[in-house]
C-alpha cells in the first residue's frame, strides 16, 4: 500500500538536498529555491511538472514502478534510498546486481561532469544506459535498442551496422572479447541468468559465435587502443578507460586520443558533428 505522506516527504527532502550542478543542470541566476525546483526534478526524471507536484502534495494517481524507477534515478538515490522509495510507493524494490539499471549516484556525478570527451555508462552485458552528447556523436544513439540487441556483444554477431563502426582488421579480436566476456558473466550469474539466455540465443542462431564460443577462451581483453570507424570523421584510434561500480556491475567508459595525433584532432570536431545531427 502506498504511503502518500511518507512518499511526499521523502521526495521533498531529497529534492531540497540536491543542487542543479549535482544532477548536471545549470544553476542560473537569482536562485532562491533551497535545492532543486520541482520543474527541474520533472525535467531530469522525464515526467510532467504537474504530476511531480501532485506527488509532493500527496495527491494524484498511484505511481507505477517505472515512474518510481525514473524518480530514483533522476534524484540520484543510492540503492538503499531507491529501495525505500519503492516501498513508500507500495512496490517491491527491483533486484540488485547485474540485471539492475539503477546507476549509482557517484558514477552519475562523474558522468555529468564529462562534457569535453565522449563517455557512456554500460551494464556488465554492454547495454548502454547513458551517453553524453559527444558519446552520441561518436557512436550514435546506443540507448535506442530493445531486447537482446541492447547488448553490444549480441549486436556484434547479429547486426552489420554495429560491425561497421569498428576497423575490419579487428573483427576476430572483437568476436573473441565478446564471447569471452559473455562466458564470464553467464558463469558468474548462473544458468538461469539473462547472460545465459543471450548465450543460448547466439548458440542457436549464429555460426560464427558457435565457432568462437567453442574455443572456450576466457579473459580475452582489448589492447591499449580501439580502432573505430566514424561515418563522418573516418578512422579513429582511441583509448577506452573504464571506471567500474563493483556493486552494480556498471562501467563508465571514457574515450580519449593521444594529444598531437590525427585521432586527437578528429575528436575535436565531434562537437560540430553533434550539432550537425
N, C-alpha and C positions, 0 to 999 in steps of 0.2 A: 504493500500500500504506500502511496506517495505521502511524504511528509512535506506539505507545501510550505509551512513556516520554516522548517529546517533547511529546505532547498533554497528558499528565497534568501535567508540569512547567509548561508554558505556562499552562494553566488555573489552576494553583495560584498562580503568580506574579501573574497578572492579578487573581485574586480577592483576594489579600493586599494589592494595591496600591490597592484601592478602599475607600472609607468609605461607610457607609449613605447619608449625605447626597449623595454623588456620584451615586447612582442613584435618588434620590427616596424613600428609606426612612427611617423614624425611627431615631435612634441607640439609644434606650432606655438603661436603667441597668445598672450592673455589667457593663460590656462588657470582656472580656478578650481576645477574638479580634483578631489583627492583620488588619485588613481586614474583608472580608465573611465571614460564616459560610456554610458550604455550603448550609444551608437557605435562606438569603437569595438566593443565586445561583439556586437551583432555583425560587424564587418569581418572581424577575424574568425568568427565562428560560422560565417556564411548563413546567417538567419536574418529575419527581419527585426528591426529595432523595436517594433511594436510587440512582437512575440516575446522578445527577451524582457522587455519592460514588464509585461504581464507576469512572467515567471518571478521577477523580483517583488511583485505586488501580490503574490500568492494567488494569481488568477490564471485563466487560460486552460487549454486542453492538457491532458497528461502527456508530457514529453516522451517521445519514442526513444528507444535505445540508441538509434542513430543520432538523434538530436543531442542526447546526453554525451555521447562519444565526441561529437563536434565541440560541445561546450568544454569538455575536459581537455581536449587538445588545444583549443583556442586560448583558454585561460592558463595554459602551461602547468597543468596539475601533475603532481607526482603520481605514481601508481597507487599509493595508499589513498591519496586525495581523490583520484579518479574512482576508485572502488567505493569510497564513501559517497561520492556524488551519485553513483548508480544506485546505491542503497537508499539514499534520500528520495530518489525518483521512483523507487519501488521496482527496480530492475536488478537482476543478478549481474554482478560485475563480469566483464569478459575475461577470458583466460589470459594469463601472463605468459611471457616467454616467446618462443619462435613464431607463433601464429599471431601475436599481438601487433596491432598497427599504431598503438599509442606511443608517440615519440617522447622521450624523457625531456623535461624542461632544460636540463643542462645542454643536451645536444641541440635543442631548438635555439637556445640563446647563442650558441656559437654559429649555427647556420644563419640566423637572422643578421649576423654581423658580416657575413661573407658576401659583399656586394661587388667586389672587384675581381673575382675569379669564379669559374664555373664550379658548382657544388650541387650535390644531391644527397638525400638520405634514402637508404635502401634497407630492406629486410634481409635476413640471412639467406633467402632464396632469390635475392636480386630483384625484388619487387620495389619499384621506385615509389616512395611516399611523398617526397617533396623535391622540388627543383627550384633553384633561384633563376633569375632572368637570364644570366649568362649560361647556366646549365641548360636551359631550354634552347638557347641559341646554338649551343654546341651539339646537342644530341637530339633535339626535337622533344616533344611532349611525351615522356615515358610513363606518365601517370594515367594516360587515357586507356590503357589496355585493361581488359577484364578476363576473368577466368584464368586458366593455366598460362595464357600469354602474358600475364603480368610479370612472370619470372623471365629475366633476360636469358637464363640458361635454357628454358623451354623455347623461347623465341629463336635462339641461335640455331636450333636444329629444325625449326619449322617455318621460319619467316625470312625469305631472301632479303627483304628490306633491312632487317637487323644486321645481316652479314655485310651488306653494302656499306655500313658505317665503319667497318674495320678493314685494315690492309689485308688483301687476299693472301699474302705470303704468311700471315699469322693464323690462318684458318685452323690448322691442325692444333696449334697451341691452345686456341680458344676452346676447341672441342674437348681437349684433354682437361683443361682447367674447369670447365662447366660440369663435365661428367664426374671429375674427382670431387668437386665441391658438393654436388648433389649426393654422391655416395656418402660423404662425411655427414651431411645433415640428416639423410634418411637413416643412417645407422644410429646417430645421436638421438633422434626423435622417435624412432621405433617403426615397426611395420604398419601401424595404423595411422601414421602421420601424413600430413599433406605432402611432405617431401617424398615419401614412399609412393604416394599416388601419382605425383609428377613422373617419378622414375618409371612406374609401370606404364603410364601413358606413352612415354617415349619408347620404351622397350617394345610395346605392341605396335608402334606405328612408324618408327624411324630406323632405317637400316644403319645409317652412319652412327647414330647413338649406340645401337646394339654393339657395333664393332668396337667403339671406344670403351664402352662400359665393360665389355668382356676382357679388356686388358687389366682390369682390377687395379688401376692406378689410384693412389691416394697422395694427398699433399702436393699436387701439381700447382705451381704458382706462376704468376707473370714475372717477367724480368723487370728491370727498372723502368722501362718505357713502354707505354701503349701507343700503337700507331692507329690513329683514327683517320677516316676519310670524310671530310666535311663537304656537303654539296656545293657550298659557295667558296670556301677557303681552301679546299683541296687537302692534301696530306698534312697531318699534324702528328708530331711526336710529343707525347705528354706524359708527365709523371702523375700517377694517381695515388694520393696519400689517403689512408683510411683511419678514421677515429672510431673505435668500436665501443658501443654500450654493452657491457657484458651481461647486464640483467635482461635486456630485451633482445639482444642479438642484432640490433640495428647498427648500420655503419654510415658515418658521414664521409662521403667521398669528395675530395677536393682535387681538381685538375690544374696543374701548372706546367709551364715550359721553362727551359733554361734560358735566362736572360741573354740577349745577343743572338739567339738562334732565329732561323726563319719561322719556326713554330711560335716562338715568343711574339714576334712581330704580327703574325696572323691572329693570335689571341687578342691582341689589342683592337682588332677590328670586330670582335664579337658584339660589342655594344651597338655598332652600326647595323650588323646583321639582325640583332634583336629588334631594333626599331623598325627596320625594313619589313619584318614579319608582322 
